[in-house]
Amino acid sequence: MGDPPGTAVLVVDLQVGVLRGCHDPGGTVARTERLVERARAERAPVVWVLDHSDFEPGTPDWQLPAPLRALPGEPVIRKQYRDAFCETDLGPALRALGVSHLAIGGSQSDYCVRTTAQRAAQEGYDVTLIGDCHTTCDQEYGGVIITGEQAVAHTNRYWQGYRWPGGRFAVARHDEVPLSGAGATRRSWCTNPPLRDRK
């Protein structure tokens, strides 16, 4: 038997209803599909997270948009909070896969994607945010409009500088995310050294 896979691709809430009104939904889905197919070809696990608090399971809005689909054997996690680890089977599913690095994308960037990425870091995973595979809607707060495109860029910038003790974090395009082999080892892929390694 070979070594356990180093990386899992985690797709968060990339559902028809969640994508409605988001920035560049078609492009986000197309790039995610290419990444998922590459992960399968390289035998990196793909894990799907689906929101079941806002959409009834099985309804059109709850579904993954074509051509995305979960294959038999790929974990499908149902969640009801922004944190995909909260009261779900995500933690046990990842431990069963034996991975140490998560490549995360989905929607929405500034809510469930960012919250899940931060929780993953706290759980001890190295995390790459897939910078062109997450999206969100325009938002308004206090009379200020933040476009989905701006929120995506801000989330990428935030994650590029993220720090958590002992962890390694990066932002990468879908075609640059390391999934297997030497490129996915803990010491080779990340742009941000852990605190203990900083001078």
N, C-alpha and C positions, 0 to 999 in steps of 0.2 A: 504493500500500500504506500501511496505517496504521502507527502506532508499535507496537513490540513490547509484549506485555502486561507490566504491572508486577508482577502478583501471580500466584502459583500456589498452589492449595490442595493441601496434602500430607497424605494420610491414612495413618497409620502403624499397621500390624498390627491393623486393626479387623476381626478374623476371628472366626469362630464359636468356635473353640477358645480363643482368647485372651480373649474376652469372658466365658467361663464363670466365674461367681463374682464378676464385677466389679460395681461400684456403678452402678445405673441403666443397664443395658445397652440396654434398649429406648429410653429417652429419648435416650441418646447417639447411637444409630443413627438415630433419627428426625430429630434436629437436624442430624446430619451429612448426611443425605439432602437436607434442605432447603437446606443450604449448597452442596452439590454441584450441585443443580439450579440454584441462583442463579448459581453460577460458570459453568456451561455457558451459561446465558442471557446472561450478560455477556461470554462468550468469554474467561473466565479459565481457564487450563489446570488440570486436575485430575490429580494424580500419586498413584498407589497404591503403597504399600510393603507387602509380604507376607512374614511370617516363614516360612522354609522349613527351619529347623533343628529345630523342635519338632513340626512337622506335615508329613506327606507331601503334596506338591503334588497337588491333585486330590481329596483326601479331604474329607468334609464339614467337619471341623474347620478345614481350611485355607481354606475358601471365605469370601468376604464374606457377611455376613448380609443377607437380603432386607430392604428392596428395593435395597440397594446393589449396584452392578455397574459394572465398568469398561467404558466404551464403546470401540469400535474407535478407535485412534489415541491413546488416553490411556495414558501410560507406566505399566507395571506392573513394579515393581522387586522382585526377590527378595533377601532379606537373611538373614544368619545371626548377626549381632551386634546389640547394642543400638543401635549407631551405624549408621544406615541408609546413611551414606556409605561405610562401611568395606567394601572389596572388592566394591562394587556399581557399577551404571551410573547411580546417582542423580546424581552430579555432572555427567557428560556430558549426561544427559537435561535437567537444569535449564539448563545452559549453552545447549543447543540451543533451549530455549524463550525464552531471552533475558530471564528475569525477575530482579528484584532483591529482591523481597519474598515471603516464604513465610508462608502462614497454615497452621498445623500443628495437627492433632488426631489422635485415635486411642487406642490402648491399648498398653502400660500407662503411665499418667501419669508415674510415678516411675522408670521404667526407659527404655524405648525412646523414648517421646515426649520426655522431658526431655533424654536424651542426644543425640537427633537434632537437637533445637532448638539445643542448645549448639554442636554441630558446625556447624550451618548458620550460626550467628553467626560462628564462627571462619573459615568459608569466605567471609565477606563479605556474607551476606544479612541484610537486615532481617527480623525475625521477629515475627509476631503469634501468640501462643498462643491457640487458640480455646477460651476458658475453659469453655464448656459442651459441648464436643465431644471431651473426652478423659476416660478413666476408668481405674480400676485395682481390684485386689482388696484385701481386708483383709490386713494383714501382721503378723507377730509377730517381734520381735527382743529378746532379753534379757528375755523375760517381759512386754514391753510390746506391747499390741495397738494398731495404727494402722488405723483403718477406711479403706475405699476412699474414702469421702466426705471424710475428713480429709486423705488423701493428695492428692486432687484439689484441695482448697482450698489446701493447702500448696504444691503445684506452681504454682498460679495466683499465690499471693503471692510465691513465689520469682521467677517470671518477671516479675512486675510491677516488681521492683527490679533486674532483670538489667542488667549493664553489660558492654560489650566495646568496645574502641576503634573509633570510627568507625561503630558500628552503632546502629540504632534498634529498640526492642523494646516490645511492648505485650501486654496481655491484652484480648480483646474477645469478646462473645457472637457466636454464629453469625450472627445477623441484623444485626450491627453491623460485621463485618469488611469493610474497604474492599477491593474487588476490581478495580475498573477506574476509568478517568477520573482526575479531579483528586484524588479521595479516596485513591487508592493511590500517589500520588507520595511520594518519599522524605521530603519536608519537611512533609507535611500530616497524616499519620495517627498518628504515634507519640507516646506519652506521655513517653518517657524520652529526653532529648537525649543525643547522644554526648558523651564526655568532653571533647572539644575545645571544645564549646559551653557547657560548664558554667562558671559564674563562681566 
